[in-house]
Amino acid sequence: MGKKASVQFQYLSRKPQRITITLPWSTYQSLLRASDQQGRSLSNVAAYWLEREAETWKRSHVT
């Protein structure tokens, strides 16, 4: 793979990924309330919460 193709692959592999998860009812309700209060989609709020928590986890598990 040439340098240009390698750079293109790295860019493409970093695109957002779609997943399906099952949530506890209380978490779902919290997401709904937050999305309604913020005027954002449920998906956007869930992605933000997950991203924020993933960053916290990464910071606490860096070796």
CHARMM internal coordinates of N, CA and C (Angstrom, degrees):
IC EDIT
DIST 1 N 1 CA 1.4575
DIST 1 CA 1 C 1.5252
ANGL 1 N 1 CA 1 C 107.80
DIST 1 C 2 N 1.3254
ANGL 1 CA 1 C 2 N 117.09
DIHE 1 N 1 CA 1 C 2 N 127.71
DIST 2 N 2 CA 1.4551
ANGL 1 C 2 N 2 CA 121.13
DIHE 1 CA 1 C 2 N 2 CA 179.58
DIST 2 CA 2 C 1.5108
ANGL 2 N 2 CA 2 C 111.54
DIHE 1 C 2 N 2 CA 2 C -73.39
DIST 2 C 3 N 1.3486
ANGL 2 CA 2 C 3 N 114.71
DIHE 2 N 2 CA 2 C 3 N 170.38
DIST 3 N 3 CA 1.4732
ANGL 2 C 3 N 3 CA 119.86
DIHE 2 CA 2 C 3 N 3 CA -177.28
DIST 3 CA 3 C 1.5292
ANGL 3 N 3 CA 3 C 111.42
DIHE 2 C 3 N 3 CA 3 C -60.88
DIST 3 C 4 N 1.3374
ANGL 3 CA 3 C 4 N 116.65
DIHE 3 N 3 CA 3 C 4 N -43.93
DIST 4 N 4 CA 1.4623
ANGL 3 C 4 N 4 CA 119.97
DIHE 3 CA 3 C 4 N 4 CA -178.98
DIST 4 CA 4 C 1.5319
ANGL 4 N 4 CA 4 C 110.73
DIHE 3 C 4 N 4 CA 4 C -63.22
DIST 4 C 5 N 1.3215
ANGL 4 CA 4 C 5 N 117.09
DIHE 4 N 4 CA 4 C 5 N -44.03
DIST 5 N 5 CA 1.4646
ANGL 4 C 5 N 5 CA 120.88
DIHE 4 CA 4 C 5 N 5 CA 179.17
DIST 5 CA 5 C 1.5230
ANGL 5 N 5 CA 5 C 110.69
DIHE 4 C 5 N 5 CA 5 C -64.34
DIST 5 C 6 N 1.3358
ANGL 5 CA 5 C 6 N 116.75
DIHE 5 N 5 CA 5 C 6 N -37.82
DIST 6 N 6 CA 1.4634
ANGL 5 C 6 N 6 CA 120.97
DIHE 5 CA 5 C 6 N 6 CA 179.32
DIST 6 CA 6 C 1.5249
ANGL 6 N 6 CA 6 C 110.65
DIHE 5 C 6 N 6 CA 6 C -63.79
DIST 6 C 7 N 1.3243
ANGL 6 CA 6 C 7 N 117.16
DIHE 6 N 6 CA 6 C 7 N -44.02
DIST 7 N 7 CA 1.4659
ANGL 6 C 7 N 7 CA 121.67
DIHE 6 CA 6 C 7 N 7 CA 178.79
DIST 7 CA 7 C 1.5248
ANGL 7 N 7 CA 7 C 109.63
DIHE 6 C 7 N 7 CA 7 C -63.78
DIST 7 C 8 N 1.3357
ANGL 7 CA 7 C 8 N 117.30
DIHE 7 N 7 CA 7 C 8 N -42.36
DIST 8 N 8 CA 1.4603
ANGL 7 C 8 N 8 CA 120.52
DIHE 7 CA 7 C 8 N 8 CA 178.68
DIST 8 CA 8 C 1.5244
ANGL 8 N 8 CA 8 C 110.72
DIHE 7 C 8 N 8 CA 8 C -62.76
DIST 8 C 9 N 1.3412
ANGL 8 CA 8 C 9 N 117.79
DIHE 8 N 8 CA 8 C 9 N -41.58
DIST 9 N 9 CA 1.4601
ANGL 8 C 9 N 9 CA 121.14
DIHE 8 CA 8 C 9 N 9 CA 179.31
DIST 9 CA 9 C 1.5265
ANGL 9 N 9 CA 9 C 110.77
DIHE 8 C 9 N 9 CA 9 C -62.74
DIST 9 C 10 N 1.3368
ANGL 9 CA 9 C 10 N 117.13
DIHE 9 N 9 CA 9 C 10 N -43.33
DIST 10 N 10 CA 1.4637
ANGL 9 C 10 N 10 CA 120.49
DIHE 9 CA 9 C 10 N 10 CA 179.58
DIST 10 CA 10 C 1.5202
ANGL 10 N 10 CA 10 C 110.13
DIHE 9 C 10 N 10 CA 10 C -61.09
DIST 10 C 11 N 1.3274
ANGL 10 CA 10 C 11 N 117.05
DIHE 10 N 10 CA 10 C 11 N -41.37
DIST 11 N 11 CA 1.4587
ANGL 10 C 11 N 11 CA 120.70
DIHE 10 CA 10 C 11 N 11 CA 179.57
DIST 11 CA 11 C 1.5258
ANGL 11 N 11 CA 11 C 110.34
DIHE 10 C 11 N 11 CA 11 C -64.59
DIST 11 C 12 N 1.3282
ANGL 11 CA 11 C 12 N 116.77
DIHE 11 N 11 CA 11 C 12 N -46.20
DIST 12 N 12 CA 1.4566
ANGL 11 C 12 N 12 CA 120.43
DIHE 11 CA 11 C 12 N 12 CA -177.78
DIST 12 CA 12 C 1.5222
ANGL 12 N 12 CA 12 C 111.96
DIHE 11 C 12 N 12 CA 12 C -66.64
DIST 12 C 13 N 1.3133
ANGL 12 CA 12 C 13 N 117.13
DIHE 12 N 12 CA 12 C 13 N -33.68
DIST 13 N 13 CA 1.4557
ANGL 12 C 13 N 13 CA 119.40
DIHE 12 CA 12 C 13 N 13 CA -177.85
DIST 13 CA 13 C 1.5266
ANGL 13 N 13 CA 13 C 112.36
DIHE 12 C 13 N 13 CA 13 C -74.85
DIST 13 C 14 N 1.3174
ANGL 13 CA 13 C 14 N 117.69
DIHE 13 N 13 CA 13 C 14 N -8.91
DIST 14 N 14 CA 1.4666
ANGL 13 C 14 N 14 CA 121.21
DIHE 13 CA 13 C 14 N 14 CA 179.89
DIST 14 CA 14 C 1.5225
ANGL 14 N 14 CA 14 C 112.71
DIHE 13 C 14 N 14 CA 14 C -99.17
DIST 14 C 15 N 1.3178
ANGL 14 CA 14 C 15 N 117.41
DIHE 14 N 14 CA 14 C 15 N 6.14
DIST 15 N 15 CA 1.4624
ANGL 14 C 15 N 15 CA 118.92
DIHE 14 CA 14 C 15 N 15 CA 178.97
DIST 15 CA 15 C 1.5267
ANGL 15 N 15 CA 15 C 109.41
DIHE 14 C 15 N 15 CA 15 C -67.39
DIST 15 C 16 N 1.3161
ANGL 15 CA 15 C 16 N 118.22
DIHE 15 N 15 CA 15 C 16 N 154.66
DIST 16 N 16 CA 1.4642
ANGL 15 C 16 N 16 CA 120.52
DIHE 15 CA 15 C 16 N 16 CA 179.25
DIST 16 CA 16 C 1.5283
ANGL 16 N 16 CA 16 C 110.73
DIHE 15 C 16 N 16 CA 16 C -56.68
DIST 16 C 17 N 1.3075
ANGL 16 CA 16 C 17 N 115.63
DIHE 16 N 16 CA 16 C 17 N 144.50
DIST 17 N 17 CA 1.4601
ANGL 16 C 17 N 17 CA 121.96
DIHE 16 CA 16 C 17 N 17 CA -179.40
DIST 17 CA 17 C 1.5214
ANGL 17 N 17 CA 17 C 109.67
DIHE 16 C 17 N 17 CA 17 C -111.05
DIST 17 C 18 N 1.3116
ANGL 17 CA 17 C 18 N 116.20
DIHE 17 N 17 CA 17 C 18 N 145.40
DIST 18 N 18 CA 1.4600
ANGL 17 C 18 N 18 CA 122.36
DIHE 17 CA 17 C 18 N 18 CA -179.85
DIST 18 CA 18 C 1.5294
ANGL 18 N 18 CA 18 C 108.65
DIHE 17 C 18 N 18 CA 18 C -98.56
DIST 18 C 19 N 1.3426
ANGL 18 CA 18 C 19 N 116.18
DIHE 18 N 18 CA 18 C 19 N 132.76
DIST 19 N 19 CA 1.4618
ANGL 18 C 19 N 19 CA 120.87
DIHE 18 CA 18 C 19 N 19 CA 177.78
DIST 19 CA 19 C 1.5265
ANGL 19 N 19 CA 19 C 109.35
DIHE 18 C 19 N 19 CA 19 C -134.19
DIST 19 C 20 N 1.3054
ANGL 19 CA 19 C 20 N 116.15
DIHE 19 N 19 CA 19 C 20 N 164.47
DIST 20 N 20 CA 1.4633
ANGL 19 C 20 N 20 CA 122.52
DIHE 19 CA 19 C 20 N 20 CA 173.96
DIST 20 CA 20 C 1.5197
ANGL 20 N 20 CA 20 C 107.35
DIHE 19 C 20 N 20 CA 20 C -122.22
DIST 20 C 21 N 1.3357
ANGL 20 CA 20 C 21 N 116.45
DIHE 20 N 20 CA 20 C 21 N 131.75
DIST 21 N 21 CA 1.4665
ANGL 20 C 21 N 21 CA 120.49
DIHE 20 CA 20 C 21 N 21 CA 179.78
DIST 21 CA 21 C 1.5280
ANGL 21 N 21 CA 21 C 109.78
DIHE 20 C 21 N 21 CA 21 C -133.69
DIST 21 C 22 N 1.3073
ANGL 21 CA 21 C 22 N 115.77
DIHE 21 N 21 CA 21 C 22 N 160.12
DIST 22 N 22 CA 1.4631
ANGL 21 C 22 N 22 CA 122.64
DIHE 21 CA 21 C 22 N 22 CA 173.68
DIST 22 CA 22 C 1.5213
ANGL 22 N 22 CA 22 C 107.47
DIHE 21 C 22 N 22 CA 22 C -110.37
DIST 22 C 23 N 1.3435
ANGL 22 CA 22 C 23 N 115.93
DIHE 22 N 22 CA 22 C 23 N 127.97
DIST 23 N 23 CA 1.4661
ANGL 22 C 23 N 23 CA 121.90
DIHE 22 CA 22 C 23 N 23 CA -176.33
DIST 23 CA 23 C 1.5147
ANGL 23 N 23 CA 23 C 111.29
DIHE 22 C 23 N 23 CA 23 C -112.83
DIST 23 C 24 N 1.3202
ANGL 23 CA 23 C 24 N 116.44
DIHE 23 N 23 CA 23 C 24 N 151.77
DIST 24 N 24 CA 1.4677
ANGL 23 C 24 N 24 CA 118.73
DIHE 23 CA 23 C 24 N 24 CA 168.04
DIST 24 CA 24 C 1.5388
ANGL 24 N 24 CA 24 C 109.03
DIHE 23 C 24 N 24 CA 24 C -62.56
DIST 24 C 25 N 1.3221
ANGL 24 CA 24 C 25 N 116.72
DIHE 24 N 24 CA 24 C 25 N 149.14
DIST 25 N 25 CA 1.4656
ANGL 24 C 25 N 25 CA 121.62
DIHE 24 CA 24 C 25 N 25 CA -178.62
DIST 25 CA 25 C 1.5286
ANGL 25 N 25 CA 25 C 111.54
DIHE 24 C 25 N 25 CA 25 C -54.44
DIST 25 C 26 N 1.3231
ANGL 25 CA 25 C 26 N 117.41
DIHE 25 N 25 CA 25 C 26 N -42.63
DIST 26 N 26 CA 1.4706
ANGL 25 C 26 N 26 CA 120.69
DIHE 25 CA 25 C 26 N 26 CA -177.24
DIST 26 CA 26 C 1.5320
ANGL 26 N 26 CA 26 C 111.37
DIHE 25 C 26 N 26 CA 26 C -64.64
DIST 26 C 27 N 1.3112
ANGL 26 CA 26 C 27 N 117.41
DIHE 26 N 26 CA 26 C 27 N -36.62
DIST 27 N 27 CA 1.4701
ANGL 26 C 27 N 27 CA 120.58
DIHE 26 CA 26 C 27 N 27 CA 178.00
DIST 27 CA 27 C 1.5236
ANGL 27 N 27 CA 27 C 109.86
DIHE 26 C 27 N 27 CA 27 C -67.99
DIST 27 C 28 N 1.3208
ANGL 27 CA 27 C 28 N 116.34
DIHE 27 N 27 CA 27 C 28 N -42.00
DIST 28 N 28 CA 1.4624
ANGL 27 C 28 N 28 CA 121.40
DIHE 27 CA 27 C 28 N 28 CA 177.20
DIST 28 CA 28 C 1.5266
ANGL 28 N 28 CA 28 C 110.67
DIHE 27 C 28 N 28 CA 28 C -59.46
DIST 28 C 29 N 1.3276
ANGL 28 CA 28 C 29 N 116.82
DIHE 28 N 28 CA 28 C 29 N -45.05
DIST 29 N 29 CA 1.4627
ANGL 28 C 29 N 29 CA 120.93
DIHE 28 CA 28 C 29 N 29 CA 179.40
DIST 29 CA 29 C 1.5298
ANGL 29 N 29 CA 29 C 111.05
DIHE 28 C 29 N 29 CA 29 C -63.26
DIST 29 C 30 N 1.3215
ANGL 29 CA 29 C 30 N 117.06
DIHE 29 N 29 CA 29 C 30 N -39.76
DIST 30 N 30 CA 1.4684
ANGL 29 C 30 N 30 CA 120.84
DIHE 29 CA 29 C 30 N 30 CA 177.76
DIST 30 CA 30 C 1.5242
ANGL 30 N 30 CA 30 C 110.60
DIHE 29 C 30 N 30 CA 30 C -63.09
DIST 30 C 31 N 1.3197
ANGL 30 CA 30 C 31 N 116.53
DIHE 30 N 30 CA 30 C 31 N -42.31
DIST 31 N 31 CA 1.4684
ANGL 30 C 31 N 31 CA 120.36
DIHE 30 CA 30 C 31 N 31 CA 177.55
DIST 31 CA 31 C 1.5264
ANGL 31 N 31 CA 31 C 111.08
DIHE 30 C 31 N 31 CA 31 C -63.08
DIST 31 C 32 N 1.3273
ANGL 31 CA 31 C 32 N 116.74
DIHE 31 N 31 CA 31 C 32 N -43.11
DIST 32 N 32 CA 1.4675
ANGL 31 C 32 N 32 CA 120.33
DIHE 31 CA 31 C 32 N 32 CA 178.50
DIST 32 CA 32 C 1.5231
ANGL 32 N 32 CA 32 C 111.50
DIHE 31 C 32 N 32 CA 32 C -60.80
DIST 32 C 33 N 1.3394
ANGL 32 CA 32 C 33 N 116.54
DIHE 32 N 32 CA 32 C 33 N -46.03
DIST 33 N 33 CA 1.4706
ANGL 32 C 33 N 33 CA 120.05
DIHE 32 CA 32 C 33 N 33 CA 179.50
DIST 33 CA 33 C 1.5259
ANGL 33 N 33 CA 33 C 110.80
DIHE 32 C 33 N 33 CA 33 C -61.66
DIST 33 C 34 N 1.3326
ANGL 33 CA 33 C 34 N 116.42
DIHE 33 N 33 CA 33 C 34 N -45.40
DIST 34 N 34 CA 1.4661
ANGL 33 C 34 N 34 CA 120.13
DIHE 33 CA 33 C 34 N 34 CA -179.05
DIST 34 CA 34 C 1.5258
ANGL 34 N 34 CA 34 C 110.70
DIHE 33 C 34 N 34 CA 34 C -63.21
DIST 34 C 35 N 1.3199
ANGL 34 CA 34 C 35 N 117.35
DIHE 34 N 34 CA 34 C 35 N -42.30
DIST 35 N 35 CA 1.4659
ANGL 34 C 35 N 35 CA 119.44
DIHE 34 CA 34 C 35 N 35 CA -178.68
DIST 35 CA 35 C 1.5242
ANGL 35 N 35 CA 35 C 110.99
DIHE 34 C 35 N 35 CA 35 C -66.67
DIST 35 C 36 N 1.3238
ANGL 35 CA 35 C 36 N 116.71
DIHE 35 N 35 CA 35 C 36 N -37.74
DIST 36 N 36 CA 1.4627
ANGL 35 C 36 N 36 CA 120.61
DIHE 35 CA 35 C 36 N 36 CA 177.99
DIST 36 CA 36 C 1.5270
ANGL 36 N 36 CA 36 C 110.96
DIHE 35 C 36 N 36 CA 36 C -66.87
DIST 36 C 37 N 1.3189
ANGL 36 CA 36 C 37 N 117.11
DIHE 36 N 36 CA 36 C 37 N -46.22
DIST 37 N 37 CA 1.4653
ANGL 36 C 37 N 37 CA 121.57
DIHE 36 CA 36 C 37 N 37 CA -179.08
DIST 37 CA 37 C 1.5283
ANGL 37 N 37 CA 37 C 112.00
DIHE 36 C 37 N 37 CA 37 C -64.82
DIST 37 C 38 N 1.3227
ANGL 37 CA 37 C 38 N 116.75
DIHE 37 N 37 CA 37 C 38 N -35.27
DIST 38 N 38 CA 1.4623
ANGL 37 C 38 N 38 CA 120.89
DIHE 37 CA 37 C 38 N 38 CA -176.14
DIST 38 CA 38 C 1.5239
ANGL 38 N 38 CA 38 C 113.00
DIHE 37 C 38 N 38 CA 38 C -92.75
DIST 38 C 39 N 1.3281
ANGL 38 CA 38 C 39 N 117.20
DIHE 38 N 38 CA 38 C 39 N -8.03
DIST 39 N 39 CA 1.4596
ANGL 38 C 39 N 39 CA 120.12
DIHE 38 CA 38 C 39 N 39 CA -178.74
DIST 39 CA 39 C 1.5227
ANGL 39 N 39 CA 39 C 112.37
DIHE 38 C 39 N 39 CA 39 C 67.00
DIST 39 C 40 N 1.3309
ANGL 39 CA 39 C 40 N 115.84
DIHE 39 N 39 CA 39 C 40 N 30.84
DIST 40 N 40 CA 1.4647
ANGL 39 C 40 N 40 CA 121.08
DIHE 39 CA 39 C 40 N 40 CA -179.78
DIST 40 CA 40 C 1.5223
ANGL 40 N 40 CA 40 C 108.59
DIHE 39 C 40 N 40 CA 40 C -117.47
DIST 40 C 41 N 1.3251
ANGL 40 CA 40 C 41 N 116.16
DIHE 40 N 40 CA 40 C 41 N 161.15
DIST 41 N 41 CA 1.4614
ANGL 40 C 41 N 41 CA 119.06
DIHE 40 CA 40 C 41 N 41 CA 178.60
DIST 41 CA 41 C 1.5233
ANGL 41 N 41 CA 41 C 110.43
DIHE 40 C 41 N 41 CA 41 C -70.24
DIST 41 C 42 N 1.3164
ANGL 41 CA 41 C 42 N 115.20
DIHE 41 N 41 CA 41 C 42 N 154.26
DIST 42 N 42 CA 1.4586
ANGL 41 C 42 N 42 CA 121.01
DIHE 41 CA 41 C 42 N 42 CA 176.37
DIST 42 CA 42 C 1.5279
ANGL 42 N 42 CA 42 C 109.96
DIHE 41 C 42 N 42 CA 42 C -57.50
DIST 42 C 43 N 1.3145
ANGL 42 CA 42 C 43 N 116.52
DIHE 42 N 42 CA 42 C 43 N -42.85
DIST 43 N 43 CA 1.4633
ANGL 42 C 43 N 43 CA 121.54
DIHE 42 CA 42 C 43 N 43 CA 179.40
DIST 43 CA 43 C 1.5234
ANGL 43 N 43 CA 43 C 111.55
DIHE 42 C 43 N 43 CA 43 C -60.80
DIST 43 C 44 N 1.3281
ANGL 43 CA 43 C 44 N 116.86
DIHE 43 N 43 CA 43 C 44 N -42.15
DIST 44 N 44 CA 1.4570
ANGL 43 C 44 N 44 CA 120.86
DIHE 43 CA 43 C 44 N 44 CA -179.10
DIST 44 CA 44 C 1.5225
ANGL 44 N 44 CA 44 C 111.31
DIHE 43 C 44 N 44 CA 44 C -65.64
DIST 44 C 45 N 1.3146
ANGL 44 CA 44 C 45 N 117.31
DIHE 44 N 44 CA 44 C 45 N -42.90
DIST 45 N 45 CA 1.4680
ANGL 44 C 45 N 45 CA 120.98
DIHE 44 CA 44 C 45 N 45 CA 179.08
DIST 45 CA 45 C 1.5282
ANGL 45 N 45 CA 45 C 110.11
DIHE 44 C 45 N 45 CA 45 C -65.78
DIST 45 C 46 N 1.3278
ANGL 45 CA 45 C 46 N 117.29
DIHE 45 N 45 CA 45 C 46 N -44.01
DIST 46 N 46 CA 1.4678
ANGL 45 C 46 N 46 CA 120.74
DIHE 45 CA 45 C 46 N 46 CA 179.35
DIST 46 CA 46 C 1.5251
ANGL 46 N 46 CA 46 C 110.50
DIHE 45 C 46 N 46 CA 46 C -61.51
DIST 46 C 47 N 1.3226
ANGL 46 CA 46 C 47 N 117.34
DIHE 46 N 46 CA 46 C 47 N -43.45
DIST 47 N 47 CA 1.4664
ANGL 46 C 47 N 47 CA 120.68
DIHE 46 CA 46 C 47 N 47 CA 179.29
DIST 47 CA 47 C 1.5238
ANGL 47 N 47 CA 47 C 110.46
DIHE 46 C 47 N 47 CA 47 C -63.12
DIST 47 C 48 N 1.3362
ANGL 47 CA 47 C 48 N 117.25
DIHE 47 N 47 CA 47 C 48 N -41.29
DIST 48 N 48 CA 1.4586
ANGL 47 C 48 N 48 CA 121.07
DIHE 47 CA 47 C 48 N 48 CA 178.76
DIST 48 CA 48 C 1.5249
ANGL 48 N 48 CA 48 C 110.88
DIHE 47 C 48 N 48 CA 48 C -62.65
DIST 48 C 49 N 1.3324
ANGL 48 CA 48 C 49 N 116.85
DIHE 48 N 48 CA 48 C 49 N -46.50
DIST 49 N 49 CA 1.4711
ANGL 48 C 49 N 49 CA 120.43
DIHE 48 CA 48 C 49 N 49 CA 179.60
DIST 49 CA 49 C 1.5190
ANGL 49 N 49 CA 49 C 110.99
DIHE 48 C 49 N 49 CA 49 C -60.84
DIST 49 C 50 N 1.3298
ANGL 49 CA 49 C 50 N 117.05
DIHE 49 N 49 CA 49 C 50 N -45.33
DIST 50 N 50 CA 1.4680
ANGL 49 C 50 N 50 CA 120.75
DIHE 49 CA 49 C 50 N 50 CA -179.96
DIST 50 CA 50 C 1.5243
ANGL 50 N 50 CA 50 C 111.51
DIHE 49 C 50 N 50 CA 50 C -63.97
DIST 50 C 51 N 1.3273
ANGL 50 CA 50 C 51 N 115.92
DIHE 50 N 50 CA 50 C 51 N -42.87
DIST 51 N 51 CA 1.4671
ANGL 50 C 51 N 51 CA 119.70
DIHE 50 CA 50 C 51 N 51 CA 179.88
DIST 51 CA 51 C 1.5268
ANGL 51 N 51 CA 51 C 110.96
DIHE 50 C 51 N 51 CA 51 C -63.57
DIST 51 C 52 N 1.3145
ANGL 51 CA 51 C 52 N 116.74
DIHE 51 N 51 CA 51 C 52 N -43.53
DIST 52 N 52 CA 1.4624
ANGL 51 C 52 N 52 CA 121.26
DIHE 51 CA 51 C 52 N 52 CA 179.13
DIST 52 CA 52 C 1.5301
ANGL 52 N 52 CA 52 C 110.77
DIHE 51 C 52 N 52 CA 52 C -62.23
DIST 52 C 53 N 1.3129
ANGL 52 CA 52 C 53 N 116.69
DIHE 52 N 52 CA 52 C 53 N -44.39
DIST 53 N 53 CA 1.4676
ANGL 52 C 53 N 53 CA 120.66
DIHE 52 CA 52 C 53 N 53 CA 179.93
DIST 53 CA 53 C 1.5278
ANGL 53 N 53 CA 53 C 111.39
DIHE 52 C 53 N 53 CA 53 C -67.79
DIST 53 C 54 N 1.3222
ANGL 53 CA 53 C 54 N 117.35
DIHE 53 N 53 CA 53 C 54 N -36.72
DIST 54 N 54 CA 1.4685
ANGL 53 C 54 N 54 CA 121.00
DIHE 53 CA 53 C 54 N 54 CA 177.87
DIST 54 CA 54 C 1.5270
ANGL 54 N 54 CA 54 C 110.61
DIHE 53 C 54 N 54 CA 54 C -64.13
DIST 54 C 55 N 1.3273
ANGL 54 CA 54 C 55 N 117.11
DIHE 54 N 54 CA 54 C 55 N -39.58
DIST 55 N 55 CA 1.4697
ANGL 54 C 55 N 55 CA 120.53
DIHE 54 CA 54 C 55 N 55 CA 177.78
DIST 55 CA 55 C 1.5277
ANGL 55 N 55 CA 55 C 110.66
DIHE 54 C 55 N 55 CA 55 C -65.20
DIST 55 C 56 N 1.3277
ANGL 55 CA 55 C 56 N 117.13
DIHE 55 N 55 CA 55 C 56 N -41.52
DIST 56 N 56 CA 1.4660
ANGL 55 C 56 N 56 CA 121.01
DIHE 55 CA 55 C 56 N 56 CA 177.05
DIST 56 CA 56 C 1.5226
ANGL 56 N 56 CA 56 C 110.17
DIHE 55 C 56 N 56 CA 56 C -61.22
DIST 56 C 57 N 1.3169
ANGL 56 CA 56 C 57 N 116.58
DIHE 56 N 56 CA 56 C 57 N -44.57
DIST 57 N 57 CA 1.4641
ANGL 56 C 57 N 57 CA 121.25
DIHE 56 CA 56 C 57 N 57 CA 179.87
DIST 57 CA 57 C 1.5272
ANGL 57 N 57 CA 57 C 110.80
DIHE 56 C 57 N 57 CA 57 C -62.73
DIST 57 C 58 N 1.3381
ANGL 57 CA 57 C 58 N 116.95
DIHE 57 N 57 CA 57 C 58 N -44.02
DIST 58 N 58 CA 1.4698
ANGL 57 C 58 N 58 CA 119.93
DIHE 57 CA 57 C 58 N 58 CA 179.75
DIST 58 CA 58 C 1.5197
ANGL 58 N 58 CA 58 C 111.34
DIHE 57 C 58 N 58 CA 58 C -60.73
DIST 58 C 59 N 1.3429
ANGL 58 CA 58 C 59 N 116.72
DIHE 58 N 58 CA 58 C 59 N -43.12
DIST 59 N 59 CA 1.4705
ANGL 58 C 59 N 59 CA 120.15
DIHE 58 CA 58 C 59 N 59 CA -179.74
DIST 59 CA 59 C 1.5248
ANGL 59 N 59 CA 59 C 111.66
DIHE 58 C 59 N 59 CA 59 C -62.40
DIST 59 C 60 N 1.3178
ANGL 59 CA 59 C 60 N 117.54
DIHE 59 N 59 CA 59 C 60 N -36.67
DIST 60 N 60 CA 1.4662
ANGL 59 C 60 N 60 CA 120.14
DIHE 59 CA 59 C 60 N 60 CA -177.28
DIST 60 CA 60 C 1.5276
ANGL 60 N 60 CA 60 C 113.21
DIHE 59 C 60 N 60 CA 60 C -83.97
DIST 60 C 61 N 1.3213
ANGL 60 CA 60 C 61 N 118.18
DIHE 60 N 60 CA 60 C 61 N -10.42
DIST 61 N 61 CA 1.4608
ANGL 60 C 61 N 61 CA 121.28
DIHE 60 CA 60 C 61 N 61 CA -178.17
DIST 61 CA 61 C 1.5263
ANGL 61 N 61 CA 61 C 113.21
DIHE 60 C 61 N 61 CA 61 C -116.81
DIST 61 C 62 N 1.3240
ANGL 61 CA 61 C 62 N 117.58
DIHE 61 N 61 CA 61 C 62 N 14.82
DIST 62 N 62 CA 1.4623
ANGL 61 C 62 N 62 CA 120.61
DIHE 61 CA 61 C 62 N 62 CA 177.27
DIST 62 CA 62 C 1.5172
ANGL 62 N 62 CA 62 C 108.31
DIHE 61 C 62 N 62 CA 62 C -72.94
DIST 62 C 63 N 1.3250
ANGL 62 CA 62 C 63 N 115.59
DIHE 62 N 62 CA 62 C 63 N 130.85
DIST 63 N 63 CA 1.4742
ANGL 62 C 63 N 63 CA 119.19
DIHE 62 CA 62 C 63 N 63 CA -179.22
DIST 63 CA 63 C 1.5074
ANGL 63 N 63 CA 63 C 110.99
DIHE 62 C 63 N 63 CA 63 C -101.81
END
COOR INIT
IC SEED 1 N 1 CA 1 C
IC BUILD
